[in-house]
Amino acid sequence: MKTNIRPDIISHLKKDEKISILIDYCPLHIHKQPIAVFDDLIRSIVSQQLSTTAAATIYKRFLNAFEKNENISAQILNKTLDELRSLGLSYQKAGYIQNVVRHFDEYRLYETDWNKWSDEDIIHELTKIKGVGKWTVEMILMFSLYREDVLPLDDLIIRNHMISLYDVRSEKKQLISDLTEIAEKWRPYRTYACRYLWAAKDTQFNINKEE
């Protein structure tokens, strides 16, 4: 599959020999969809701690429980936690989803032009919602808003692949500091480097193999 990532980004990332190997071995093509932060937050909560197949099934059931031509947010709030749970959600997830709706209602975020917000401001705003953590918002930044310089070190795949690829031996706070320093050379395109780290998971490429 031919990549659609800009040549200048590829050229910049290839300055890192480790990432350069991933670029050569792990095909990556990004499909951009219209921005839908509210919808993607809901889907993210539904999908937490589930396999891809299970998450897709429950999310489809969730969507089918509402009338398409009526206000989805009002419909979510009008359902009891038991009714939401009957769709395959836990009580906790049902509560978190209603928290998202209440926050978007209270702060009138549905029509927000997120392109005018910085990454830090979006993280600050959305993590006010109980049930929405920093990792979830980082995924929104990367996959919903297509921000180019996000480094989600709370993601276990990213963290573990970096540890293996760069043979990092430190732990705890020092580990985070070391990984952040390694990623400095990827700026301002850390998102793309992370996408290649994820892409390695879905190929035959052995990230632990010394090249």
C-alpha positions as CSV (number, residue, x, y, z in Angstrom):
1,M,0.0,0.0,0.0
2,K,1.4,3.3,-1.0
3,T,1.6,5.9,1.8
4,N,-0.3,9.2,1.6
5,I,1.9,10.8,4.3
6,R,3.6,13.9,3.0
7,P,7.2,13.4,1.7
8,D,8.6,16.1,4.0
9,I,7.2,14.2,7.0
10,I,8.7,10.9,5.8
11,S,12.0,12.6,5.2
12,H,12.1,14.2,8.6
13,L,11.2,10.9,10.4
14,K,13.8,8.9,8.5
15,K,16.5,10.9,10.2
16,D,15.9,8.5,13.1
17,E,17.3,5.1,11.9
18,K,14.9,3.1,14.0
19,I,11.8,4.8,12.7
20,S,13.3,4.7,9.2
21,I,13.2,0.9,9.4
22,L,9.5,1.0,10.4
23,I,8.7,3.3,7.6
24,D,10.3,0.8,5.1
25,Y,8.7,-2.3,6.6
26,C,5.3,-1.1,7.9
27,P,2.9,0.3,5.3
28,L,0.8,3.2,6.6
29,H,-2.1,5.0,4.9
30,I,-4.2,7.5,6.8
31,H,-7.9,7.9,6.0
32,K,-9.2,11.2,7.2
33,Q,-12.9,11.5,8.2
34,P,-14.9,14.6,9.1
35,I,-14.2,15.8,12.6
36,A,-16.7,14.4,15.2
37,V,-15.2,14.8,18.6
38,F,-18.5,14.1,20.5
39,D,-19.2,10.9,18.6
40,D,-15.7,9.7,18.9
41,L,-15.6,10.3,22.6
42,I,-18.7,8.2,23.0
43,R,-17.3,5.4,20.8
44,S,-14.0,5.5,22.8
45,I,-15.8,4.9,26.0
46,V,-17.9,2.1,24.6
47,S,-14.7,0.5,23.2
48,Q,-12.6,0.6,26.4
49,Q,-11.2,-2.8,27.5
50,L,-13.0,-4.6,24.7
51,S,-11.8,-6.5,21.6
52,T,-12.2,-4.7,18.3
53,T,-15.0,-7.1,17.3
54,A,-16.9,-6.8,20.6
55,A,-16.6,-3.0,20.6
56,A,-18.0,-2.8,17.1
57,T,-20.9,-5.0,18.0
58,I,-21.9,-3.0,21.1
59,Y,-21.4,0.3,19.5
60,K,-23.7,-0.7,16.6
61,R,-26.3,-1.8,19.1
62,F,-25.9,1.4,21.0
63,L,-26.5,3.5,17.9
64,N,-29.5,1.4,16.8
65,A,-31.1,2.2,20.2
66,F,-31.8,5.8,19.2
67,E,-33.9,7.6,16.7
68,K,-31.7,8.9,13.9
69,N,-33.8,12.1,13.3
70,E,-34.0,13.2,16.9
71,N,-31.6,14.7,19.3
72,I,-29.1,11.9,20.3
73,S,-27.9,13.7,23.4
74,A,-31.4,14.1,24.8
75,Q,-32.1,10.5,24.1
76,I,-29.0,9.3,25.9
77,L,-29.9,11.4,29.0
78,N,-33.5,10.1,28.9
79,K,-32.4,6.5,29.2
80,T,-31.7,5.0,32.6
81,L,-28.4,3.4,33.4
82,D,-30.2,0.1,33.4
83,E,-31.5,0.8,29.8
84,L,-28.0,1.7,28.7
85,R,-26.6,-1.3,30.4
86,S,-29.0,-3.6,28.5
87,L,-27.2,-2.5,25.3
88,G,-24.0,-4.2,26.6
89,L,-22.5,-1.3,28.5
90,S,-21.3,-1.6,32.1
91,Y,-22.9,0.8,34.6
92,Q,-19.7,2.7,34.8
93,K,-19.5,3.2,31.0
94,A,-23.2,4.2,30.9
95,G,-22.5,6.8,33.5
96,Y,-19.4,8.1,31.7
97,I,-21.4,8.5,28.4
98,Q,-24.0,10.5,30.2
99,N,-21.2,12.6,31.7
100,V,-19.9,13.4,28.2
101,V,-23.4,14.5,27.1
102,R,-23.9,16.7,30.2
103,H,-20.5,18.4,29.7
104,F,-21.1,19.1,26.0
105,D,-24.6,20.5,26.9
106,E,-23.3,22.7,29.8
107,Y,-20.4,24.2,27.9
108,R,-22.1,24.2,24.4
109,L,-19.3,22.2,22.8
110,Y,-21.2,20.6,20.0
111,E,-20.5,23.3,17.4
112,T,-17.0,24.0,18.7
113,D,-14.3,24.8,16.1
114,W,-11.7,22.5,17.7
115,N,-9.1,23.7,15.1
116,K,-8.9,26.9,17.1
117,W,-7.9,25.1,20.3
118,S,-4.4,24.0,21.2
119,D,-3.7,20.4,22.1
120,E,-3.2,21.4,25.8
121,D,-6.5,23.3,26.0
122,I,-8.4,20.3,24.5
123,I,-6.8,17.9,27.0
124,H,-7.6,20.3,29.8
125,E,-11.2,20.7,28.7
126,L,-12.2,17.2,28.0
127,T,-10.4,15.6,30.9
128,K,-12.8,17.6,33.1
129,I,-15.4,14.9,32.2
130,K,-15.4,12.1,34.7
131,G,-14.5,8.9,32.8
132,V,-12.4,10.7,30.1
133,G,-8.7,10.4,30.8
134,K,-5.6,11.9,29.1
135,W,-5.0,8.9,26.9
136,T,-8.6,9.0,25.6
137,V,-8.2,12.7,24.7
138,E,-4.8,12.0,23.1
139,M,-6.5,9.4,20.8
140,I,-9.1,12.1,19.9
141,L,-6.3,14.5,19.1
142,M,-4.5,11.9,16.9
143,F,-7.4,10.1,15.2
144,S,-10.3,12.6,15.2
145,L,-8.5,16.0,14.9
146,Y,-5.4,14.7,13.1
147,R,-3.0,16.7,15.3
148,E,0.6,16.0,14.1
149,D,2.6,16.2,17.2
150,V,1.0,14.0,19.9
151,L,3.1,11.6,22.0
152,P,0.8,9.2,24.0
153,L,3.2,7.6,26.4
154,D,0.3,6.2,28.4
155,D,-0.4,3.9,25.5
156,L,1.2,0.5,26.2
157,I,1.9,-0.4,22.6
158,I,3.8,2.9,22.0
159,R,5.7,2.7,25.3
160,N,6.6,-1.0,24.9
161,H,7.7,-0.7,21.3
162,M,9.8,2.3,22.1
163,I,11.4,0.4,25.0
164,S,12.2,-2.5,22.7
165,L,13.3,-0.5,19.7
166,Y,15.6,1.8,21.6
167,D,16.7,-0.7,24.3
168,V,15.6,1.6,27.2
169,R,16.4,0.2,30.6
170,S,15.1,2.9,32.9
171,E,11.9,2.7,35.0
172,K,9.1,4.9,36.3
173,K,9.6,8.7,36.0
174,Q,13.0,8.2,34.5
175,L,11.5,5.9,31.8
176,I,9.0,8.6,30.8
177,S,11.7,11.2,30.7
178,D,13.9,9.0,28.5
179,L,11.1,8.1,26.1
180,T,10.1,11.8,25.8
181,E,13.7,12.7,25.0
182,I,14.0,9.9,22.4
183,A,10.8,11.3,20.7
184,E,12.2,14.9,20.6
185,K,13.9,14.1,17.3
186,W,10.5,13.3,15.8
187,R,9.1,16.8,16.5
188,P,6.9,18.3,15.1
189,Y,5.6,14.9,13.7
190,R,5.5,12.7,16.8
191,T,2.0,11.5,15.9
192,Y,3.2,9.9,12.7
193,A,6.1,8.2,14.4
194,C,3.6,6.7,16.9
195,R,1.4,5.6,14.0
196,Y,4.4,3.7,12.6
197,L,5.0,2.1,16.0
198,W,1.3,1.0,16.0
199,A,1.5,-0.2,12.4
200,A,4.4,-2.6,13.4
201,K,1.9,-4.5,15.6
202,D,-0.2,-5.4,12.6
203,T,2.7,-6.7,10.3
204,Q,5.2,-9.5,10.3
205,F,7.9,-7.0,11.3
206,N,9.7,-8.0,14.5
207,I,10.3,-4.9,16.4
208,N,12.5,-6.7,18.9
209,K,14.8,-7.9,16.1
210,E,18.1,-6.1,15.8
211,E,18.4,-4.8,12.2
